[in-house]
Amino acid sequence: MNVFVSDTLQDLEEKGLRRELRTVESAQGREVVIDGKRFLNFCSNNYLGLADDERLKKAAAACLEEQGLGAGASRLVCGNLSAHRVLEEEIARFKGTEASLVFSTGYMANVGIIASLFGAGDMIFSDRLNHASIIDGILLSQAKWKRYPHCDMDALEAMLQKAQGYRQKVIVTDTVFSMDGDIAPLDKIVALAKKYDCLVMVDEAHALGVLGENGKGVVEYFGLQDQVDIQMGTFSKAVGSFGAYCCGRKMLIECLVNKARSFIYTTGLPPSIAAASCEGIRIIEDDQQRRQQLWENTRYFVKRVKEMGFETLNTETPIVPIVVKEAELAVQFSKVLYEQGLFVAAIRPPTVPQGTSRLRVTIMATHTQEDLDRLLAALSAMKI
Ligand code: PMP
C-alpha cells in the first residue's frame, strides 16, 4: 500500500493537482482568520452570510440545551427527534410539497435518493457537469446512464428518443452548477420529460435561498411547482447550516425512509443543527433584503470582471468562475491573491474538466463594495 500511496501523491504533485487543507481559525464570515491573519473570503457557499448569524446560533443553542448534542442512533431506531420533524414540516411547507425528509449531508442525500429509487432496468440521463454526489449515486444504483453535454437540450432529446424499453427513465440535474454558476434550463427539461414520459430530479444545493422570488430555488424561478418529481437541496450553503433534504410526494418520502441506505444506516443529524436550519429557512423567507443585496453585489462584480475581459463562462449567479485553463496557473493566481489577503479557491480537475481550471469566486450578501473593489483591483493587476 505504501508504494501506491506515495506514487499517487507524487503523480498528483507532478500534475499540479495535489491538494492541501487550510485551517480557518475564525467563524465563516466575509472575513476569515487563517494563521492569525485576516482574509476577505471569496470561496464559501455561505451566500447570505448566515453561517455565523446570531439568530441561527441562538436557535441551535436553545435546541442544544433541550435536546442535547448527539441524536444517539439512526432515525429509524430512536434518533428521530422533534427537531428533525419540525425541520421536515418547515421545508415541505416552504417548498410547497406534500412531505420532506432530512438527510445528514447533500452528498448522502443524492447517493441515497438515486440508489434507492433507480436500479437495473432503469435509465438515468445526467448533465455532464452534475455534482460528484449525483454521479456516485448513479454508479451505486447500477442503473444504465447517459451523460448529456452540459445543458444541451438537443442532445438530451436525441438520447430520449432512442431510450426505449426501460422500467423508469429520469433526468437528473443540478439547478445551479456549482463550478460554472449557470442555471439549468429546467423549463425545457420538464417539457422534454413530459414528452418522453420521464421523471425529473433536481439538486437545488446552490439555488435555495438564492434564486426564485422567495428564495425557493430554480423550481420557483421557472414557476414549475408540482412539475418536478424529486427535489433535493442542502442546508449547508445559503441556509448557513448543515444537512440536506429531499421533498416531493408523501409516497416518495415514505419509500426513501424505507429504502435509502444513506438515511437508514447513519445516525440522525444533531438536533441543534436541524433547529439552526429551520431558523435559516425562516430568515430566507422573511428577509428579502439579504437576497437583494446578494444580487446587487453579484451584478456589480460580474459586470466589472467581464469588462476586464476575463472568461467567466455563462455565470448567472453569485458563483463566478474565472477560467485560466491550466491547473498550475489557477494555483499560482490563487496564491498571488492570498498574499494580498484575498481568499479565492483554485479549482482543478477532477472537480472540473481538464483544461478548464479556474479561480472560483463566490459573492456574499455581506461583502461590502469596498471588499469587491479590493478583489477587482487585484484581479486587474494580474493579467490572466
Ligand atoms: N450537490 C451540489 C450541487 C453541491 O455543490 C454539493 C456540495 N458542494 C452537494 C450536493 C453536497 O452537499 P453537502 O456539502 O451538504 O454534502
Residues whose N, C-alpha, C, O or C-beta is under 5 A from the ligand:
A	BS01	PMP	T105 G106 Y107 H131 S133 D174 V176 S178 D203 A205 T234 S236 G243
